[in-house]
Structure formats: structure tokens, C-alpha cells
């Protein structure tokens, strides 16, 4: 599935295109996906993602990629992002035990 947001799990929706004469034909509504590279401050590396613009706004609101992933539910995340979240959680556990 190419048109899926890796963070929020948004997929294409189906619906109707309605003409002036009220004829209905099938169509798809695709999410607005962008390829972006975000920096993880805890892991100290850049992560390239294919995410929706709504997810980009949510990341900004939460205070960065790390904070977003800590609060995100695993059910919506892509398998590659789940591994990144797991590494992130391990690093944050180590930091809290030392401090």
C-alpha cells in the first residue's frame, strides 16, 4: 500500500464524484502525503517518512517526532516506525534510570 501515512495510518477513501445532473461515478480520495525527513533528538539521527500533512501538524503540536512517537498507539504505526519507537522507548528508559 503506497498511499498510507506511516504515522497516522490514513488510507485512500472511496466515494462518489457527483455531476451537475446528479450522476454518481466512483472515485478515490487520496490523503495528502509528503516525503519528509525529521530529526529524532533522542536517537540522534534523521528519519525519512512518508506522512500526511495532518500528521506533520500533529508532530509540530506535540513538540517533535520523539514526543509524537512516545504518545502514539502502535496499532496505527507502520512496522518500520514501530521499530524506531521501540528503540526510542529503550533509550528513554535508560535516560530516566540514570538521571
N, C-alpha and C positions, 0 to 999 in steps of 0.2 A: 504494500500500500504506500504509494508515493505521496499522496496528498493528505498526510496525517501530521498534526502537530506533535512533536516529540515530548512536550511538557504537559499540555492540557488534553491531548487525545482527540482534539477536534478533527472530524472527518467530513467529507463532502455529504451534503444533504440533497435529497431529491424532492422535486416539486413540479409545479406546472408553470409554463410560460403562457400567459393569457393574452390573447389578441384583443383588438378593439371590438371585434364581433363575438367575443367571449369564447373563442375556440381555445381548447386547452391542449398543449403538447408537453410531453415530458422534458425536463431539463434538470441540470445539477447545479447546486450552489456550492462552489468551492471555497474553503477557508483561505484567507489572505495570508499565505505563508511566505516567509523571508528566510534566507540563509544568513545567519549572524554568527559572530564569534564573541563569546562572553568570557570574562576573566573570573576564575574562581580564586578568591583570595586565600582561602584555607588550603586548597590543594596546590596553589601557586602555579597554575597553568591555564592556558586558553582552551576553551571548549567550543567547537563549532557545532551549531544546532540548526535545525530546520523547524522554526516555530512560527506561530501565528502572531500577528501584531498585537492581539489582545493579550497573549502570554508575555510579550515584551513589555507591555504596560504593567502587567501584574508583577513582573520581576523588578521593575523600577519602583513600584509601590512598596514592595516588601523589603527593599534595601539591598538588592543584589541577587545574583544567582545562588549563592550559598544559602541565604536565608529562605529563598523560594523553595529550594530542594529539601531543606530540613522540614518545612511545613507541608510539603506536597504529599499526596497519597500515592502509594506505589501502584495502585490499580490503573491510574491514568498515564503513568510514565512508560516510555519506550524501554525495551530491555537494555539498551546501551546506557540510557540515563539512570536506570536502576543501579547499574554497577558503579557509576560515578557517585550516586547518592550513598551507596554502601561505603565507598572509600571516604567520602566526606564525613559520614557518621563515625567511622573509626577514628579519623583524625580529631574530630571534636571531642570524642570521649577521652582520648589521650590528653588533649589540652586541659580539659576540666579536672582530670585526676592529678596532673602535675601542679596546676595553679592552686 
